[in-house]
Amino acid sequence: MLVQNRTSFHPTTFLLLGIPGLEAAHVWISIPFCLVYLLALMGNCVLVFIIKMDPSLHEPMYLFLCMLSLNDLMLSTSALPKILSLFWFNDREISFKACLTQIFFIHSLSTMESGFLLAMAFDRYVAICNPLRHSTILTHGVIMALSLAIVLRGIILLTPHPFLLMRLPYCKTNIITHTYCEFMALIKLACANTRIHRLYGLILAFLSGGLDFILIICSYVLILHAVFQLPSKEARLKTLSTCSSHAWVILVSYIPAFFSFITHRFGQNIAPHIHIFTANIYLLIPPMMNPIIYGVKTKNIRDRFLKVFKNTYV
């Protein structure tokens, strides 16, 4: 039974409501959620294994892809086990500290994901606009430094999140109308002035996803400018094909992320289950689709996967 807590400024536990209005269908909704999660786990594990075991794939694009896959594994695992527990066993309780921990990991890993997509865009820019210096610019040392900077940015920018939320009083209710703990979901439960917290969230969103997306667009403008200067149509198509996988991954990642961000902050007239579904899609679909997109569209990975599959089952 869901019980409101109107006396405690810091409730020991929160209650996750799930998807409002669709509580009776939680078990059925859990089936595609579970299947997508399992596909994400298998796809990303296989992708990491193939890139790690094949020295010919130890190139910047594939190394960044490997890090993106590891990030996707952690991002989906930070939320999906608890969501499935809620759907299957009606396990709604989550402790205050566990809720803050989940918020930190989901938001920091989302920031890191955006950073790895930007790093991959930079790799495509160097490979196409300055191909002769690609191997000297993106050395293994530079790749590790960029990856470390992406991880540190996610940690540093998101570390204030749990501490800001910890200082707020929660005297309205302890019921979170969501499937997992989320920064704005807790902000709405606070009975204090949260204007600074909301402003901080907006600035943070711009400094991570927003700025990254702008830089990615700039890199592709420069890439297209270089491509259209190539002498033949065949050369232009061949060069653009090397970017197709990354472009699809960007669309799959950023579209649900931006829609979730907008509906959470400005979509007061949108039904709650719509933006909650969108928020869950962001945690589910990109981790599942990234290895599929690169597996289908990248010949090197596709060939290595078929080779591993044949050696295992034939």
C-alpha positions as CSV (number, residue, x, y, z in Angstrom):
1,M,0.0,0.0,0.0
2,L,1.3,3.4,-0.9
3,V,1.6,5.7,2.1
4,Q,2.3,9.4,2.0
5,N,4.8,10.8,4.4
6,R,4.0,14.3,5.4
7,T,6.0,14.6,8.6
8,S,9.5,13.6,7.7
9,F,11.7,16.1,6.1
10,H,14.1,13.3,5.0
11,P,12.1,10.1,4.5
12,T,14.1,7.0,5.0
13,T,12.5,5.4,1.9
14,F,10.7,6.5,-1.3
15,L,8.0,4.6,-3.0
16,L,8.3,4.3,-6.8
17,L,4.9,4.4,-8.4
18,G,5.9,3.0,-11.8
19,I,4.0,4.1,-14.8
20,P,0.9,6.1,-13.6
21,G,-2.4,4.8,-14.9
22,L,-0.8,1.6,-16.2
23,E,0.0,-0.2,-12.9
24,A,-2.3,-3.1,-13.8
25,A,-0.2,-3.6,-17.0
26,H,3.2,-3.6,-15.3
27,V,3.7,-7.3,-15.7
28,W,3.0,-7.1,-19.5
29,I,5.1,-4.0,-19.9
30,S,8.0,-5.8,-18.2
31,I,8.2,-8.4,-21.0
32,P,9.6,-6.0,-23.7
33,F,11.6,-4.2,-21.1
34,C,13.3,-7.4,-20.1
35,L,13.9,-8.6,-23.7
36,V,15.4,-5.3,-24.7
37,Y,17.6,-5.3,-21.5
38,L,18.9,-8.8,-22.3
39,L,19.6,-7.8,-25.9
40,A,21.5,-4.8,-24.7
41,L,23.6,-6.9,-22.3
42,M,24.4,-9.5,-24.9
43,G,25.0,-7.1,-27.7
44,N,27.4,-4.9,-25.8
45,C,29.2,-7.8,-24.2
46,V,29.8,-9.4,-27.6
47,L,30.9,-6.0,-29.0
48,V,33.4,-5.4,-26.2
49,F,34.7,-9.0,-26.5
50,I,35.2,-8.7,-30.3
51,I,37.0,-5.4,-30.1
52,K,39.2,-6.5,-27.2
53,M,40.2,-9.9,-28.8
54,D,40.9,-8.5,-32.3
55,P,44.1,-6.3,-32.5
56,S,43.0,-5.1,-36.0
57,L,40.1,-3.3,-34.3
58,H,42.3,-1.4,-31.8
59,E,41.7,1.8,-33.8
60,P,40.3,5.0,-32.4
61,M,36.7,4.5,-33.7
62,Y,36.5,1.0,-32.3
63,L,38.2,1.9,-29.0
64,F,35.7,4.7,-28.4
65,L,32.9,2.3,-29.4
66,C,34.1,-0.2,-26.9
67,M,34.0,2.5,-24.1
68,L,30.5,3.5,-25.3
69,S,29.4,-0.1,-24.9
70,L,30.8,-0.4,-21.4
71,N,29.1,2.8,-20.5
72,D,25.8,1.5,-22.0
73,L,26.1,-1.7,-19.9
74,M,26.5,0.3,-16.7
75,L,23.8,2.9,-17.7
76,S,21.1,0.3,-18.3
77,T,22.1,-1.8,-15.3
78,S,21.9,1.2,-13.0
79,A,18.1,1.3,-13.5
80,L,16.6,-1.8,-15.2
81,P,17.0,-4.4,-12.4
82,K,15.1,-2.1,-10.0
83,I,12.5,-1.4,-12.7
84,L,11.9,-5.1,-13.4
85,S,11.7,-5.8,-9.7
86,L,9.0,-3.1,-9.4
87,F,7.1,-4.6,-12.3
88,W,7.4,-8.3,-11.3
89,F,7.3,-8.2,-7.5
90,N,5.7,-4.8,-6.8
91,D,9.0,-3.9,-5.1
92,R,8.3,-0.1,-4.8
93,E,10.5,0.8,-1.9
94,I,13.9,2.4,-2.4
95,S,16.0,3.9,0.4
96,F,16.8,7.6,0.4
97,K,20.6,6.9,-0.1
98,A,20.0,4.3,-2.7
99,C,17.8,6.7,-4.6
100,L,20.5,9.4,-4.5
101,T,23.1,6.9,-5.7
102,Q,20.9,5.8,-8.6
103,I,20.4,9.5,-9.6
104,F,24.1,10.0,-9.6
105,F,24.9,7.0,-11.7
106,I,22.1,7.5,-14.2
107,H,22.9,11.2,-14.8
108,S,26.7,10.8,-14.7
109,L,26.7,7.9,-17.1
110,S,24.3,9.7,-19.4
111,T,26.8,12.6,-19.5
112,M,29.7,10.2,-20.2
113,E,27.6,8.7,-23.1
114,S,27.3,12.1,-24.7
115,G,31.0,12.7,-24.2
116,F,31.9,9.4,-26.0
117,L,29.6,10.3,-28.9
118,L,31.4,13.6,-29.2
119,A,34.8,11.8,-29.1
120,M,33.6,9.5,-31.9
121,A,32.5,12.6,-33.9
122,F,36.0,14.1,-33.4
123,D,37.5,10.8,-34.7
124,R,35.4,10.9,-37.9
125,Y,36.3,14.6,-38.4
126,V,40.0,13.9,-38.2
127,A,39.8,10.8,-40.3
128,I,38.0,12.6,-43.1
129,C,39.3,16.2,-42.9
130,N,42.9,15.3,-42.0
131,P,43.4,11.7,-42.9
132,L,47.2,11.8,-43.2
133,R,47.6,12.9,-39.6
134,H,44.8,10.7,-38.1
135,S,47.1,8.1,-36.6
136,T,49.5,10.8,-35.2
137,I,46.7,12.9,-33.7
138,L,44.6,10.1,-32.2
139,T,47.3,8.0,-30.6
140,H,46.5,5.5,-27.8
141,G,47.7,8.0,-25.3
142,V,45.4,10.7,-26.6
143,I,42.5,8.3,-26.7
144,M,43.1,7.3,-23.1
145,A,43.4,11.0,-22.0
146,L,40.1,11.9,-23.8
147,S,38.3,8.9,-22.2
148,L,39.6,9.9,-18.8
149,A,38.5,13.5,-19.3
150,I,35.0,12.3,-20.4
151,V,34.7,10.1,-17.2
152,L,36.0,12.8,-14.9
153,R,33.6,15.4,-16.5
154,G,30.7,13.1,-15.8
155,I,31.8,12.5,-12.2
156,I,32.7,16.2,-11.4
157,L,29.6,17.7,-13.0
158,L,27.1,15.3,-11.4
159,T,28.7,14.9,-7.9
160,P,26.7,18.0,-6.6
161,H,23.4,16.3,-7.6
162,P,23.0,14.0,-4.5
163,F,24.3,16.6,-2.1
164,L,21.9,19.3,-3.4
165,L,19.0,16.8,-3.1
166,M,20.1,15.8,0.4
167,R,19.8,19.3,1.7
168,L,16.2,19.7,0.5
169,P,13.2,19.0,2.8
170,Y,10.7,16.5,1.5
171,C,7.4,17.2,3.3
172,K,4.9,16.8,0.5
173,T,5.0,13.0,-0.1
174,N,7.5,10.1,-0.4
175,I,5.9,8.8,-3.6
176,I,7.9,9.2,-6.8
177,T,5.7,9.0,-9.9
178,H,8.4,7.3,-11.9
179,T,10.0,3.9,-12.5
180,Y,13.4,5.0,-11.1
181,C,14.9,7.9,-9.2
182,E,15.5,11.0,-11.2
183,F,16.7,14.5,-10.4
184,M,13.6,16.4,-11.5
185,A,11.3,13.8,-10.0
186,L,12.8,14.5,-6.5
187,I,12.8,18.2,-7.1
188,K,9.1,18.1,-7.5
189,L,8.6,16.5,-4.1
190,A,10.6,19.2,-2.2
191,C,8.7,21.7,-0.1
192,A,11.3,24.4,-0.5
193,N,12.4,26.9,-3.1
194,T,14.0,24.8,-5.8
195,R,14.7,27.6,-8.4
196,I,18.5,27.4,-8.0
197,H,18.3,23.6,-8.3
198,R,16.3,23.8,-11.5
199,L,18.6,26.4,-12.9
200,Y,21.6,24.2,-12.0
201,G,19.9,21.3,-13.9
202,L,19.4,23.4,-17.0
203,I,23.0,24.7,-17.0
204,L,24.3,21.2,-16.4
205,A,22.2,19.8,-19.3
206,F,23.6,22.5,-21.6
207,L,27.2,22.0,-20.5
208,S,27.0,18.3,-21.2
209,G,24.4,17.1,-23.7
210,G,23.6,20.5,-25.3
211,L,27.2,21.6,-25.8
212,D,28.2,18.1,-27.0
213,F,25.4,18.1,-29.5
214,I,26.4,21.5,-30.9
215,L,30.0,20.4,-31.3
216,I,28.9,17.2,-33.0
217,I,26.8,19.2,-35.5
218,C,29.8,21.5,-36.1
219,S,32.0,18.5,-36.8
220,Y,29.5,17.1,-39.3
221,V,29.2,20.4,-41.0
222,L,33.0,20.4,-41.5
223,I,32.9,16.7,-42.6
224,L,30.2,17.5,-45.2
225,H,32.2,20.4,-46.5
226,A,35.2,18.2,-47.0
227,V,33.2,15.4,-48.5
228,F,31.5,17.6,-51.1
229,Q,35.0,18.8,-52.3
230,L,35.9,15.2,-53.3
231,P,36.1,14.8,-57.1
232,S,33.7,11.8,-57.7
233,K,30.3,10.8,-56.4
234,E,31.6,7.3,-55.6
235,A,34.3,8.8,-53.4
236,R,31.8,11.0,-51.6
237,L,29.4,8.1,-50.9
238,K,32.2,5.9,-49.7
239,T,33.5,8.5,-47.3
240,L,30.0,9.3,-46.0
241,S,29.4,5.6,-45.4
242,T,32.1,5.6,-42.8
243,C,30.0,8.1,-40.8
244,S,26.6,6.4,-41.2
245,S,26.8,4.2,-38.1
246,H,27.8,7.1,-35.9
247,A,25.0,9.3,-37.3
248,W,22.4,6.7,-36.6
249,V,23.7,6.2,-33.0
250,I,23.5,10.0,-32.4
251,L,19.9,10.1,-33.6
252,V,18.9,7.0,-31.4
253,S,20.6,8.6,-28.4
254,Y,19.8,12.2,-28.6
255,I,16.1,12.2,-29.8
256,P,14.7,10.4,-26.7
257,A,17.1,12.3,-24.4
258,F,16.0,15.7,-25.7
259,F,12.3,14.7,-25.7
260,S,12.5,13.4,-22.1
261,F,14.3,16.6,-21.0
262,I,11.8,18.9,-22.6
263,T,8.7,17.0,-21.4
264,H,10.1,16.8,-17.8
265,R,10.7,20.5,-17.5
266,F,8.2,22.2,-19.9
267,G,5.6,19.5,-20.7
268,Q,3.1,20.1,-17.9
269,N,0.2,19.3,-20.2
270,I,1.7,16.0,-21.4
271,A,0.3,12.8,-19.8
272,P,2.7,11.5,-17.1
273,H,3.0,8.0,-18.6
274,I,4.2,9.5,-21.9
275,H,7.3,11.2,-20.5
276,I,8.0,8.3,-18.2
277,F,7.9,5.9,-21.2
278,T,10.2,8.3,-23.0
279,A,12.6,8.4,-20.1
280,N,12.7,4.6,-20.0
281,I,13.2,4.4,-23.8
282,Y,16.4,6.5,-23.3
283,L,17.7,3.9,-20.9
284,L,16.6,0.9,-23.0
285,I,16.8,1.7,-26.7
286,P,20.3,3.3,-27.2
287,P,22.2,0.5,-25.3
288,M,20.3,-2.1,-27.4
289,M,20.6,-0.4,-30.7
290,N,24.2,0.8,-30.6
291,P,25.8,-2.7,-31.0
292,I,23.1,-3.6,-33.6
293,I,23.8,-0.5,-35.7
294,Y,27.5,-1.0,-35.6
295,G,27.2,-4.7,-36.1
296,V,25.0,-4.3,-39.2
297,K,26.6,-1.3,-40.8
298,T,30.3,-1.8,-40.0
299,K,31.9,-4.6,-42.1
300,N,34.9,-5.2,-39.8
301,I,32.7,-5.9,-36.8
302,R,30.1,-7.8,-38.8
303,D,32.9,-10.1,-40.2
304,R,34.5,-10.7,-36.8
305,F,31.1,-11.5,-35.2
306,L,30.3,-14.1,-38.0
307,K,33.7,-15.6,-37.5
308,V,33.3,-15.9,-33.7
309,F,29.8,-17.3,-34.3
310,K,31.0,-19.9,-36.7
311,N,33.9,-21.0,-34.5
312,T,31.5,-21.4,-31.6
313,Y,28.6,-23.2,-33.1
314,V,29.9,-24.8,-36.3
